[in-house]
Amino acid sequence: MSDNERGNDDELSLPKATVQKLINEMMPDDIACAKDTRDLLIECCVEFIHLLASESNEICEKETKKTIAAEHVIAALKALGFDGYLPEVEVVLQDHRTQQKSKDKDKKSGRLENSGKTEEELLLEQTRLFAEAKSRQLTQQH
């Protein structure tokens, strides 16, 4: 990708401290990584992200969608020849979806618990509110 195509994206990067932490976790304790090596790794990662995002966007546009979905990223990985990443990507995606479902479930159950009422009390209140709304609607029609 040329500098003109990228525009203001040249300023995009990854946090050096976070990348250094990842490098430290991946490398044996007796191996050090020079700062210029870390910076080169960051540049490569940013370029990879741009490439993957561009391909994902093209796939998304071909499907006349407006939002890049996980499936578009997976298709982009395949199209770019990064099939080797797919098993791990699928595991991470499944973990993410499981966590999202759990969060959504917690939000729903939290509402019930935070109301301070039993489920029966809430159902009675709902029934009463529906009856009141129906009554108002009938009154407005006559």
N, C-alpha and C positions, 0 to 999 in steps of 0.2 A: 504494500500500500504506500503510495507516495505521500510526501508531506502535505501536498495540496489537498489530496483526498481526505486526509485525516483532520485538517483544519486545526481547531483548538484542542483536539484530543491529545496533542503532543504533551500537554501538561498532565495528562492522566498517568497515574503510576499506582504501585502497590505500596503499602506501608513498609518501610525498610525494617523496622523492628519486628513486625509480624513475619516477614519473609525470613529474617535472620533466625527467629525462633523456630520456624519450620525447618530450616536448614540444620540447625543444631539438633533437632529431634531426629532427623533422618541420617545424620552423619555419625560415625563412630566417635567416641570421646577423644581419641588421639588424632583426629583429623580436624584441621581448621579451614575455614573458608575465608578467602581474602575479600575485602570490601568491593573491589572491582569485579570479582567473580559474582558476588551477590547482586551487584547492580546490573551485570549482564544477564543474570538469571531473571531479574525483574523485567528487563526489557523484553526478553524472550516470552515471558509469561503474558505481558501486556499485548505483545504482537499476536500470540496465540488466541487470547481473548477477543481481540479485534477480528481475527480471521474467523473464529467460530461464531461470533455475533453477526458478522456480515453474511456468512453462509446461512445461519439460522434465519436471519431476516429475509433473505431471498426465498427460502423455502416457505416461510410464513406468508410472504406476499403472493407467491404462486398459488397458495391455498386461499387467497383473498381474506386472510385474517389480519387483524390489527395488533394482536398481542402475540409475542413469541412465547410459545409453550414449551414444556420439557420435551415433548415429542419432536418439536422442530430442532431443538439442540441435538437430540439423539440422531435424527436424520442427517443433520449437518456433520456430526462426527463420522457417520458412515460415509457420506459423500466426500469428505476430506481424507478418508483412509485411516481414520483413528479408531477402527473397530476394536482394537485391543483395550480401549478404555471402557467399552460398553458394559462388560459385566460389573465393574465397580460403580459405574454411573447408575446402572439399574438398581443396585443395592442402596446407594445413597438416596436415589429418588424414592424408592419404596420406604426407606426410613423416614424421609421428610414427610411423605404423605401420611404415614402412620402417626407421626408427631402432630401434624396438623389436625387429623381426626381427633386425637386425644385432646388437643387444646380446644377444639370446637365443642367436644363433649363436656369438658370441664366448664366452659362458659355457660352452656345450657344448664348443667346441674347447679352451677354457682348461682344462677338467677333464682332457682327454686329455693336453695338454702338461704340466700340473702333476703328473701322476701319475709322471712319470719313466720310464714304460714305453712300449714300442712298442704299436701296435694289436694285433699278433699276440700279444704277451705278455698283454695285457689279455683278449683273447678266450680264450686258454688258461686263464687264471685264472678267468674266468667259467664256462667249461665244467667245470673242476674243482670250483668252488663248487656248481654245479647238481648234479653227481654226488654230492657229499657230502650235500647236502640231500635228494636222492632216497634215498640210502642210509639216512640217519637216519629218514626217513619210513617206509621199508619195515621198518626195525628196530622202530620204535614200533608198527607194525601187527601184528607177529608176536609 
